[in-house]
Amino acid sequence: MRRGRSQRGSAVVDFVLLAMILVPLLLGLIHLGLVLHVRNTLNAAASDAARHGARLDRGPDEARARARQVVSRVLAARFADDIAAGYAEVEGAAVLEVRIRATVPPLGLWGPATEVSAVGRSVRERVP
């Protein structure tokens, strides 16, 4: 079927209009997936580091090192720059607390960077 002269090139215009909507939507979904992956990884690393540091023969320094090791191995070393560990008290129990903060860079050429933080706590072992 032949198109009339007025229909020529309309498929390109339709494609461009549709792509202007779908490409940012797709990039946003990919960025959301990346942020969720980083957040879940930081949560797991903070919890693991807190359990590791709360043992009787260890402390906050070992917990920080463990968190840095896990995050660097799974994600990248730049996500392990802001790690804090220390003792705290939660509802009367002495715990070791590990806090990790990271910034997920924007996907594409523009957009905001996303701050992600995680906290892991574990009850400290004590000598009876």
FENJO-V360331 format. One record per residue. N is the residue number from 1. RES is the residue in one letter. D_FIRST is the distance of its C-alpha to the first C-alpha in Angstrom with 1 decimal. Layout:
N,RES,D_FIRST  N,RES,D_FIRST
//
This chain:
1,M,0.0  2,R,3.8  3,R,6.5  4,G,9.6  5,R,12.7  6,S,14.4  7,Q,12.1  8,R,12.7  9,G,15.4  10,S,15.5  11,A,15.2  12,V,18.4  13,V,20.2  14,D,19.5  15,F,20.8  16,V,23.8  17,L,24.7  18,L,24.6  19,A,26.5  20,M,29.2  21,I,29.9  22,L,29.7  23,V,31.5  24,P,34.7  25,L,34.6  26,L,34.4  27,L,37.2  28,G,39.3  29,L,39.1  30,I,40.1  31,H,43.0  32,L,44.1  33,G,44.2  34,L,46.2  35,V,48.7  36,L,49.2  37,H,49.8  38,V,52.4  39,R,54.1  40,N,54.4  41,T,55.8  42,L,58.3  43,N,59.4  44,A,60.1  45,A,61.8  46,A,64.0  47,S,65.1  48,D,65.8  49,A,67.8  50,A,69.8  51,R,70.7  52,H,71.6  53,G,73.8  54,A,75.5  55,R,77.3  56,L,81.1  57,D,81.3  58,R,78.4  59,G,77.5  60,P,75.0  61,D,74.9  62,E,73.8  63,A,71.2  64,R,69.7  65,A,69.6  66,R,68.0  67,A,65.3  68,R,64.6  69,Q,64.4  70,V,61.9  71,V,59.6  72,S,59.7  73,R,58.9  74,V,56.0  75,L,54.4  76,A,55.8  77,A,59.2  78,R,58.1  79,F,57.7  80,A,61.4  81,D,63.0  82,D,64.1  83,I,66.1  84,A,69.2  85,A,71.5  86,G,74.7  87,Y,76.8  88,A,76.4  89,E,77.6  90,V,75.2  91,E,76.9  92,G,80.2  93,A,78.8  94,A,79.0  95,V,75.6  96,L,74.1  97,E,71.1  98,V,68.3  99,R,65.9  100,I,62.9  101,R,60.7  102,A,57.7  103,T,54.8  104,V,51.3  105,P,49.5  106,P,46.3  107,L,43.1  108,G,41.0  109,L,42.2  110,W,43.5  111,G,44.8  112,P,48.3  113,A,50.3  114,T,51.3  115,E,55.0  116,V,55.7  117,S,59.2  118,A,60.8  119,V,64.3  120,G,66.0  121,R,69.5  122,S,71.9  123,V,75.4  124,R,78.0  125,E,80.3  126,R,83.9  127,V,87.1  128,P,88.8
//
